Amino acid sequence: MNRVLVVDDEPQILRALAINLRARNYQVFTAATGKDALATAASHPPDLVILDLGLPDIDGVEVIRGLRGWSTAPIVVLSGRTDSADKVDALDAGADDYVTKPFGVDELLARLRAVSRRASPADSDPCVTFGHTTVDLAAHRVTVRDGDHSVDVRLTPTEWDLVEVLLRHPGKLLSHRHLLTEVWGPGYETASGNLRVYMAQLRRKLEADPARPRHLLTEPGMGYRFQLHEREPAQEPQ
């Protein structure tokens, strides 16, 4: 059974989420303040956290940082803040996904399932297959199916670094800052132009239709997400 900590200062949201999650066999703990959230998490370590940012005592971003000091449990932010800067701050602090209020319960539950599956398949199998593409992370080899044949695709060292970070976090929303720091290193946190160029190159090489990607997805104003299983084509990448 997954143990979920729900943190929100709105009683009706706490109650509604607790009812819906318990109906799906989650063990639910709730907290209405940041201090209570950290204390509850310490006494009952969660498998998953749903967290509002606008708490009455401690800002939710600080709660994320406090949890990330010792816990790797997925954190889904559930907040009325719609500014992209707030979203990026939460993701950079260690959140795994961001859902904006008002929200649909079905969408939230789908996000929870996705972050719960975020452990990369590369942990047990170095080969990741999506669409017509297979990436062998161990052998540093990419092949794309073309009819009955497979064609080798060459990636540059930077493209390899970027695709490896994305593939090792399937379904997880990765902020621009996180990707830039992981791939290019400190000092490149604002070099978003680099990221756009290399994502476009990866899409041209790995996506069946680069203009309507199904796996290397843009989350406008926030970052990118690797979607292992296809969803409906996205709009033109940003």
C-alpha positions in Angstrom: 0.0 0.0 0.0 1.4 3.4 -0.9 1.6 5.9 2.0 0.6 9.4 0.8 1.1 12.7 2.7 -1.4 15.4 1.5 -0.4 18.9 2.6 -3.0 21.7 2.0 -4.5 24.5 4.2 -7.9 24.2 2.6 -9.9 21.7 4.6 -12.3 20.8 1.7 -9.3 19.8 -0.5 -7.8 17.7 2.3 -11.0 15.9 2.9 -11.8 15.4 -0.8 -8.3 14.0 -1.6 -8.3 11.8 1.5 -11.6 10.3 0.4 -10.5 9.7 -3.2 -7.1 8.3 -2.3 -8.4 6.0 0.5 -11.0 4.7 -2.0 -8.1 3.6 -4.1 -6.3 1.8 -1.2 -3.8 4.5 -0.4 -2.9 5.1 3.2 -3.4 8.8 3.7 -1.8 11.3 6.2 -2.8 15.0 6.1 -1.2 18.2 7.2 -2.4 21.8 7.0 0.9 23.6 7.7 4.5 23.2 6.6 5.7 22.4 10.1 3.0 19.7 10.5 4.0 18.3 7.1 7.6 18.0 8.0 6.8 16.4 11.4 4.3 14.0 9.9 6.8 13.0 7.2 9.4 12.3 9.8 7.2 10.1 11.9 5.4 8.4 9.0 7.8 8.5 6.0 5.6 8.9 2.9 5.9 7.0 -0.4 4.3 10.0 -2.2 3.7 13.7 -1.3 0.9 16.0 -2.6 1.9 19.5 -1.6 0.3 23.0 -1.8 2.8 25.9 -2.0 0.6 28.5 -0.3 0.9 27.3 3.3 0.2 29.6 6.3 3.6 29.2 8.0 6.3 27.9 5.7 6.3 28.4 1.9 5.8 25.1 0.1 9.2 25.4 -1.7 10.9 25.4 1.7 8.9 22.3 2.6 10.2 20.6 -0.6 13.7 21.5 0.3 13.2 20.1 3.9 11.9 16.8 2.5 14.6 16.5 -0.1 17.2 16.8 2.7 16.4 13.1 3.5 13.6 11.7 1.4 13.4 10.7 -2.3 9.6 10.2 -2.3 8.0 11.8 -5.4 6.5 15.2 -4.7 3.5 16.5 -6.8 2.8 20.2 -6.2 -0.9 21.1 -6.2 -1.1 24.8 -6.2 -3.1 27.8 -7.3 0.1 29.6 -8.4 0.2 29.7 -12.1 3.3 31.9 -12.7 6.0 29.9 -14.5 8.6 31.2 -12.0 6.8 29.6 -9.1 6.6 26.3 -11.0 10.3 26.4 -11.9 11.2 27.2 -8.3 9.3 24.2 -7.1 10.8 21.9 -9.7 14.3 23.1 -8.9 13.7 22.6 -5.2 13.0 18.9 -5.9 9.3 18.6 -6.9 8.6 15.9 -9.5 5.5 17.4 -11.1 3.2 20.4 -10.8 -0.6 20.5 -11.1 -2.5 23.8 -11.1 -5.7 24.4 -9.2 -8.5 24.0 -10.0 -7.7 20.4 -10.9 -9.5 17.2 -12.0 -9.1 14.3 -9.6 -8.6 11.9 -12.5 -5.7 14.0 -13.9 -4.1 14.2 -10.4 -4.4 10.5 -9.9 -2.8 9.9 -13.3 0.1 12.2 -12.3 0.5 10.3 -9.1 0.7 7.0 -11.0 3.2 8.5 -13.4 5.6 9.8 -10.7 5.3 6.5 -8.8 6.6 4.8 -11.9 9.4 7.3 -12.4 12.2 4.8 -11.6 14.0 4.4 -14.9 13.7 1.1 -16.8 17.5 1.6 -17.4 18.0 0.5 -13.8 17.2 -3.0 -14.8 17.6 -2.9 -18.5 20.0 -0.5 -20.3 17.8 -0.5 -23.4 14.9 1.9 -23.7 12.5 1.5 -26.6 10.0 4.2 -27.6 8.2 4.5 -30.9 10.6 3.3 -33.6 13.7 4.2 -31.5 15.8 2.0 -29.2 18.5 3.6 -27.1 21.1 1.3 -25.5 22.5 3.4 -22.7 25.2 0.9 -21.9 26.5 0.5 -25.4 25.9 4.2 -26.3 24.0 3.1 -29.4 20.8 4.4 -31.0 18.9 2.5 -33.6 15.7 3.6 -35.4 13.5 1.1 -37.2 12.9 1.8 -40.9 10.5 -0.9 -42.2 12.1 -4.3 -41.7 15.6 -2.8 -41.0 17.2 -0.8 -38.2 19.4 2.1 -38.9 22.1 3.4 -36.5 21.8 7.0 -35.5 24.8 9.0 -34.4 24.5 11.3 -31.4 27.0 14.0 -30.4 28.4 13.8 -26.8 26.1 16.6 -25.7 23.1 14.9 -27.3 24.0 11.7 -25.4 24.3 13.6 -22.1 20.9 15.2 -22.6 19.0 12.1 -23.8 20.5 10.0 -20.9 19.2 12.5 -18.3 15.7 12.5 -19.9 15.5 8.7 -20.3 16.6 8.0 -16.8 13.6 10.0 -15.5 10.7 8.8 -17.6 7.5 10.7 -17.0 9.2 13.3 -14.8 9.0 17.0 -15.6 12.6 18.3 -15.6 13.1 22.0 -15.4 15.3 24.0 -17.8 17.7 24.8 -15.0 18.0 21.2 -14.0 18.8 20.0 -17.5 21.2 22.8 -18.2 23.1 22.2 -14.9 23.2 18.4 -15.5 24.3 18.5 -19.1 26.3 21.7 -19.4 27.3 22.3 -15.8 27.4 25.2 -13.4 27.2 28.6 -15.0 24.9 27.6 -17.8 21.6 27.8 -15.8 20.2 30.5 -18.0 21.5 29.2 -21.4 18.0 28.1 -22.5 19.0 28.7 -26.2 21.4 25.7 -25.9 18.7 23.5 -24.6 16.2 24.4 -27.3 18.8 23.8 -30.0 19.7 20.3 -28.7 16.2 19.3 -28.0 15.3 20.2 -31.6 18.2 18.1 -32.8 17.2 15.1 -30.7 13.6 15.3 -32.0 14.9 15.3 -35.6 16.9 12.2 -34.9 14.6 10.2 -32.6 11.0 11.3 -33.2 9.0 10.0 -36.1 7.5 13.5 -36.6 9.8 16.1 -35.0 7.2 18.9 -35.4 4.7 16.8 -33.4 6.7 14.9 -30.8 5.2 12.1 -28.9 8.1 11.3 -26.5 10.4 14.3 -26.1 7.8 16.8 -24.8 7.9 20.5 -24.0 6.2 21.8 -20.9 5.9 25.5 -21.8 7.6 27.8 -19.4 8.8 24.9 -17.2 11.0 22.3 -18.9 10.9 19.0 -20.8 9.5 15.5 -20.1 10.4 12.1 -21.6 7.2 10.2 -22.2 7.9 6.5 -22.6 4.5 5.6 -23.8 2.9 7.6 -26.6 0.3 10.2 -26.0 -1.5 12.4 -28.5 1.0 14.5 -30.5 2.0 17.8 -29.0 1.9 21.2 -30.6 4.9 22.7 -32.3 7.8 22.5 -29.8 8.9 25.7 -28.1 
